[in-house]
Amino acid sequence: MRFDLLLRGGEVIDPGGRSAALDVGVRAGRIAAVEPGLDPAGAREVADVSGLVVTPGLVDLHTHVGIGYWGIDPDPVAWCTGVTTWVDAGSAGAYTFRAFRAYAQTRRVRTPALLNVAGPGLAGQTGEGRDPAALDVDAAIATVLGNRDVIVGVKARLDSGAAGSLEPLRRALTVAEAGGLPVMAHIGVAPPRADEVLDLLRPGDIVTHCASGLAEGLLDGGRPSRAVVDAYARGVLFDLGHGAGGFSFATLDALLAAGLPPHTVSTDLHARSVFGPVFDLPTTMAKLLAAGLPLADVIAAATVRPARALGLPGGTLTVGGPADIAVFAVTEEPFDVADVHLTVRTAPRRLANVATYVDGALLPPLLPPGPPPWIPLTGAQRAALDARTRIFRDLLTQPLVAADGLDEQFRRQE
């Protein structure tokens, strides 16, 4: 069997399939074989991944891509983190979706979207759900039905700044029913309370920021509230959604102690959180390792489970599926990680991305841009960004090799 790409000698961890020492063969952008000892003869490219871990491309269930106050370019982050699918969680609403779609079509990674029930989406910092006129159900339904190839759910942000009431959720549920889609509900500082939000969610709907330390009604006396237990039992999906303010180790500990681990781990990566405390999805995954979850469960929460939650391609290395693949060096190297309240834990191992493939093509290195001028950063963050820029500049302004590393391309005639 001829392959366009053959990954040889790695340890495959595929929560949706087989996990063992296996080779992975790719042909025409699809997974062609996952077997031990695949024949490299005739393979166009062979990559030795001995000593490395091979997983499906990571699926980040909650990001903010491209447009608006919070949006980032995913490509410069994707190539060095293993994330091949970036679900945009409500950056665009009905009034701004055409701009999002045009932007997303220029990215190398997959960018399915959750449509914000508020027409403007996240063009501004917050407050999009406070104007009833902007919660245009008819426009949202028309946008969903006209973009079913991209829109995979409906998003409602439900905290005191974004909404202040349950009305965006009620209207999001109406839109979702019309399109046969799930709702993702963001919870935060009340009103509304998290338990009020959870009581309205259906099986298959998603609550993001499920381990928030700010959302009133998640915990009762240090334990998950009745609403949390009931929602979990009836099939509401709990998503980590780290973000700049949505993740507390203490809340996560309470969920785990009650046997209610998050179904999915996502970053809520945006123009602020990308510089910390989130940084990227592998770092966020390490925080779940620090909380005691096994590596295989954490990888499942970042691959097959989010893919299945939204009916997305990928998330596994199943033969015939898209060749979205991540390769990691997993080192037994304890390192400190922090939640949004600066509580520090020690992760037992580090996941360092070595290669990221989308449709079997290796993503090229890209230098990430600096922050937009409206993003507040600490002095330490700005100093670190300046230092990183100097390092890149120093690397790129030096000749790549000395004369003894060159070849005479045009020989002089004697």
ChimeraX attribute file (.defattr): number of C-alpha atoms within 10 A of each C-alpha:
attribute: neighborCount
match mode: 1-to-1
recipient: residues
	/A:1	12
	/A:2	15
	/A:3	23
	/A:4	18
	/A:5	24
	/A:6	26
	/A:7	23
	/A:8	24
	/A:9	21
	/A:10	23
	/A:11	20
	/A:12	22
	/A:13	22
	/A:14	21
	/A:15	22
	/A:16	16
	/A:17	13
	/A:18	15
	/A:19	16
	/A:20	15
	/A:21	19
	/A:22	21
	/A:23	24
	/A:24	26
	/A:25	27
	/A:26	27
	/A:27	21
	/A:28	14
	/A:29	18
	/A:30	20
	/A:31	24
	/A:32	24
	/A:33	20
	/A:34	23
	/A:35	15
	/A:36	14
	/A:37	12
	/A:38	18
	/A:39	15
	/A:40	19
	/A:41	10
	/A:42	11
	/A:43	16
	/A:44	12
	/A:45	13
	/A:46	16
	/A:47	13
	/A:48	13
	/A:49	20
	/A:50	15
	/A:51	13
	/A:52	20
	/A:53	22
	/A:54	32
	/A:55	26
	/A:56	31
	/A:57	29
	/A:58	31
	/A:59	31
	/A:60	27
	/A:61	31
	/A:62	29
	/A:63	26
	/A:64	27
	/A:65	29
	/A:66	24
	/A:67	21
	/A:68	20
	/A:69	20
	/A:70	23
	/A:71	21
	/A:72	23
	/A:73	18
	/A:74	25
	/A:75	23
	/A:76	17
	/A:77	19
	/A:78	28
	/A:79	24
	/A:80	22
	/A:81	23
	/A:82	29
	/A:83	30
	/A:84	30
	/A:85	28
	/A:86	24
	/A:87	28
	/A:88	30
	/A:89	29
	/A:90	26
	/A:91	29
	/A:92	31
	/A:93	29
	/A:94	24
	/A:95	17
	/A:96	20
	/A:97	25
	/A:98	14
	/A:99	13
	/A:100	19
	/A:101	19
	/A:102	11
	/A:103	15
	/A:104	22
	/A:105	11
	/A:106	9
	/A:107	14
	/A:108	19
	/A:109	21
	/A:110	22
	/A:111	25
	/A:112	23
	/A:113	31
	/A:114	28
	/A:115	34
	/A:116	32
	/A:117	34
	/A:118	34
	/A:119	24
	/A:120	22
	/A:121	31
	/A:122	26
	/A:123	17
	/A:124	12
	/A:125	13
	/A:126	17
	/A:127	18
	/A:128	25
	/A:129	30
	/A:130	18
	/A:131	14
	/A:132	13
	/A:133	10
	/A:134	19
	/A:135	25
	/A:136	21
	/A:137	22
	/A:138	12
	/A:139	17
	/A:140	28
	/A:141	22
	/A:142	14
	/A:143	20
	/A:144	27
	/A:145	12
	/A:146	11
	/A:147	16
	/A:148	14
	/A:149	10
	/A:150	17
	/A:151	23
	/A:152	24
	/A:153	29
	/A:154	31
	/A:155	29
	/A:156	31
	/A:157	30
	/A:158	27
	/A:159	25
	/A:160	19
	/A:161	18
	/A:162	23
	/A:163	24
	/A:164	19
	/A:165	20
	/A:166	19
	/A:167	17
	/A:168	29
	/A:169	26
	/A:170	16
	/A:171	20
	/A:172	29
	/A:173	26
	/A:174	19
	/A:175	27
	/A:176	25
	/A:177	14
	/A:178	15
	/A:179	20
	/A:180	13
	/A:181	21
	/A:182	25
	/A:183	30
	/A:184	32
	/A:185	27
	/A:186	24
	/A:187	30
	/A:188	27
	/A:189	20
	/A:190	19
	/A:191	20
	/A:192	21
	/A:193	21
	/A:194	28
	/A:195	19
	/A:196	17
	/A:197	22
	/A:198	24
	/A:199	14
	/A:200	14
	/A:201	23
	/A:202	16
	/A:203	14
	/A:204	17
	/A:205	25
	/A:206	26
	/A:207	25
	/A:208	30
	/A:209	29
	/A:210	32
	/A:211	28
	/A:212	28
	/A:213	22
	/A:214	19
	/A:215	23
	/A:216	19
	/A:217	20
	/A:218	28
	/A:219	21
	/A:220	12
	/A:221	6
	/A:222	12
	/A:223	16
	/A:224	21
	/A:225	18
	/A:226	16
	/A:227	20
	/A:228	23
	/A:229	18
	/A:230	14
	/A:231	23
	/A:232	18
	/A:233	12
	/A:234	12
	/A:235	14
	/A:236	23
	/A:237	25
	/A:238	24
	/A:239	26
	/A:240	29
	/A:241	29
	/A:242	27
	/A:243	27
	/A:244	20
	/A:245	20
	/A:246	25
	/A:247	26
	/A:248	22
	/A:249	23
	/A:250	17
	/A:251	21
	/A:252	22
	/A:253	18
	/A:254	18
	/A:255	23
	/A:256	16
	/A:257	12
	/A:258	12
	/A:259	10
	/A:260	17
	/A:261	22
	/A:262	24
	/A:263	21
	/A:264	29
	/A:265	31
	/A:266	30
	/A:267	30
	/A:268	28
	/A:269	31
	/A:270	27
	/A:271	23
	/A:272	22
	/A:273	21
	/A:274	19
	/A:275	20
	/A:276	18
	/A:277	23
	/A:278	28
	/A:279	17
	/A:280	24
	/A:281	26
	/A:282	24
	/A:283	20
	/A:284	25
	/A:285	22
	/A:286	25
	/A:287	25
	/A:288	22
	/A:289	20
	/A:290	22
	/A:291	17
	/A:292	13
	/A:293	15
	/A:294	11
	/A:295	16
	/A:296	12
	/A:297	17
	/A:298	22
	/A:299	23
	/A:300	25
	/A:301	27
	/A:302	27
	/A:303	29
	/A:304	25
	/A:305	24
	/A:306	27
	/A:307	23
	/A:308	12
	/A:309	18
	/A:310	21
	/A:311	12
	/A:312	17
	/A:313	15
	/A:314	26
	/A:315	31
	/A:316	27
	/A:317	30
	/A:318	19
	/A:319	16
	/A:320	13
	/A:321	17
	/A:322	24
	/A:323	29
	/A:324	32
	/A:325	28
	/A:326	24
	/A:327	26
	/A:328	24
	/A:329	17
	/A:330	15
	/A:331	12
	/A:332	11
	/A:333	11
	/A:334	14
	/A:335	14
	/A:336	13
	/A:337	19
	/A:338	21
	/A:339	24
	/A:340	20
	/A:341	15
	/A:342	11
	/A:343	12
	/A:344	15
	/A:345	18
	/A:346	16
	/A:347	22
	/A:348	17
	/A:349	16
	/A:350	19
	/A:351	19
	/A:352	18
	/A:353	21
	/A:354	17
	/A:355	21
	/A:356	27
	/A:357	23
	/A:358	25
	/A:359	22
	/A:360	21
	/A:361	17
	/A:362	15
	/A:363	20
	/A:364	14
	/A:365	13
	/A:366	12
	/A:367	10
	/A:368	13
	/A:369	11
	/A:370	12
	/A:371	16
	/A:372	13
	/A:373	7
	/A:374	11
	/A:375	11
	/A:376	12
	/A:377	15
	/A:378	9
	/A:379	9
	/A:380	9
	/A:381	13
	/A:382	15
	/A:383	12
	/A:384	13
	/A:385	16
	/A:386	12
	/A:387	12
	/A:388	12
	/A:389	16
	/A:390	12
	/A:391	11
	/A:392	11
	/A:393	11
	/A:394	10
	/A:395	11
	/A:396	10
	/A:397	8
	/A:398	9
	/A:399	8
	/A:400	10
	/A:401	8
	/A:402	8
	/A:403	9
	/A:404	6
	/A:405	7
	/A:406	9
	/A:407	8
	/A:408	7
	/A:409	6
	/A:410	6
	/A:411	7
	/A:412	6
	/A:413	4
	/A:414	3
